[in-house]
Amino acid sequence: MKAKIDNPQGKQMYARRLAVVEPVFANICVHKRMNRFTLCS
């Protein structure tokens, strides 16, 4: 993971992920009190 983030393109992608994905999970965890996710595929 560190190797992916160390280059400029990786830093840009990770910053975008923080802005797009993380607030959604934070909202689910705080407001719906769901702190574990299971994935069945």
WOCOR-V306079 format. One record per pair of residues at least 24 apart in sequence whose ideal C-beta (glycine too) atoms are under 6 Angstrom apart, sorted by sequence separation. I is the first residue (numbers start at 1). GAP is how many residues later the second one is. D is the distance in whole Angstrom. If there is no record, write none. Layout:
I_GAP_D + I_GAP_D
This chain:
none
